[in-house]
Amino acid sequence: MIFNIEVNNKTIKARKGDTILTALNNNGIKVPTLCHMEGFHATGSCRMCVVEVEGKPNLIPACSYPVEEWMKIQTHSPKVIHARKTIVELLLSNHPDDCLYCERNGNCELQKFAIELNVRERRFPGKKNKYKTDPSSASIIRDPAKCILCGRCARICEKTIGVSAIDFIGKGSKSIIGPALNKGLNISSCVNCGQCILVCPTGALYEKTHFAEIQDALHNPDLHVVIQYSSTVPITLAEEFGIKPGKDINGILNAVLRKIGFEKVFDTAFAVDLTIMEESDELINRIQQGGKLPMFTSCCPGWIKYVEQFRPDFIPNLSSCKSPQQMMGAVINSYYSQISKIPSENIYSVSVMPCTAKKFEAQREQMTHKGITDVDAVLTTRELARLIHLNGIDINQCEPESADMPFRNRSSAGKIAGVSGGIMEAMIRTLYYKLGGKEMSNYKIQEIRGIKDRKEITVKIGEQKLVMAVVNGLGNVRPLLEEISAGRSNIHFVEVMACPGGCINGGGQPLTKDASILKVRTKAIYEIDESESIRVAHKNSSVNDLYKNFLNTEKENNNHELLHTSYKKREVLL
């Protein structure tokens, strides 16, 4: 039912059942929010969205109050502005005065509201709480002093990721948000996905940086510093420089990384193709030899840690393949080291990933081969942008360049792995060839595209019917695991991505509250796939050369040792 309401003395349309905030947003009228999250039940706790409603004695939280026919609303009356300003002033009274040093300086919602509401003096000089920073995690730093108790991190960890590693602790003025018993993140159930960072409005949560180590390595004449970047990074990095979202700056990125000082620049999409080749062989072997099914993807380190902590009974179902990041690191330290005649101990290997969990993955003990770590340091997309600024490089003045051999070539299948369903689609393309002996007539598989929580498809290849499932967002995997535990046995392969939408929405990607940007990023990935000539991993000539010249030679025969790993039950202390 559509009816009229009056907002700021003008009549607009509203729908019965909508909240005031929804009605305002649908009509292009913006009011500030702090605790509100699109798609989540409103709590009305921060009161930043309060509006004045005729006939109501008090201000009303727009996020949780339903619209009524001919309701008369004032969104920016003096009374409303005064209330919002007071809320910001109260938050600032217990907030550190270190904006110049803060990770979120210039991109902080609290700072933004203080500017908009013209808060220029401290009216409430109360005693501030003092908290210690928690740097214990390999991926995420928690700074409770900057937390404004909006609860967004706790909600996304519980509902979207299904982990509940952090929550409200204490009561009243002693309330904080943190892991159980307020201990370190490193001994909590945190899977390092970084979705909490994406929703945090201040600098209370941010990624642990490897800046200093990388800078030292770049200026160490004894080290040969190389870098790889995820297939999503060239799509999302442009946003950090004010370029229209979805712009692919792959060639420019190669040039920029060389200007920074990296000796070689490699595209991790090459390693995605390598992963598809290995993972498809593993799946075929499990199907034909009666191995453990369904087989789950192993490229998402957040998902891997979830299984190790919460469902170790499914460890045998995990693919033994390393993630593309780790595969690339392994072949850099072996094959590239061999052909370049540079000792692996002199190679410093950096990766740029959309994911904070990749920092945790890189330091896992299983990711060391003959005493050499596969990847030495990991940067997020956001950190790479800061590194580019630090080195004074204007990306608009850079001409596109190609990545370096021997890991330059990639298929577009290696590119679509960055979106939910992408690994599955790339796998099906190659399985169709390996099992059926011919190429698919249409590579596009619409049924597993999109951002539905869970997607399933049955693929017929020759006489074989394969049932595949895609889980979008870690919080949606539990029902499927329960179905399998209860006896469902017809599924062959499952892709799980911790972050909703896939790596394109990873915890290390540019910060934004605009939900439509995820669709723009995804569309850009699929447009690349449609426009390229090589769209399957098994046609990547560089991958085939790697198998021929190194991995499958009698001398080496080391593809399993280099490219595969193992997992074990992980005890969660809290």
Buried (B, 14 or more C-beta within 10 A) or exposed (E): EEEEBBBBEEEBEBEEEBBBBBBBBEBEBEBBBBBBBEEBEBBBBBBBBBBBBEEEEEBBBBBBBEBEEEBBBBBBBEEBBEBBBBBBBBBBBBBBEEBEEBBBEEBBBBBBBBEEBEBEEEEEEEEEEEBEEBBBBBBBBBBBBBBBBBBBBBBBBBBBBBBBBBBEBEEEEEEBBBBBEBBBBBBBBBBBBBBBBBBBBBBBBBBBBBEEEBBEBBEEEEBBBBBBBBBBBBBBBBBBBEBEBBBBBBBBBBBBBBBBBBBBBBBBBBBBBBBBBBBBBBBBEBBEEEBEBBBBBBBBBBBBBBBBBBBBEBBEBBBBBBBBBBBBBBBBBBBBBBEBEBEBEEBBBBBBBBBBBBBBBBBBEBBEBEEBBBBBBBBBBBBBBBBBEEEEBEBEEBEEBEBBEBBBBBBBBBBBBBBBBBBBBBBBBBBBBBBBEEBBEEBEBEBBBBBBBBBBBEBEBEEBEBBBBBBBBBBBBBEBBEEBEEEEEEBBBBBBBBBBBBBBBBBBBBBBEEEEBBBBBBBBBBEBBEEEEBBBBBBBEBBBBBBEBBBEEEEBEBBEEBBBBEBEEBEBEB
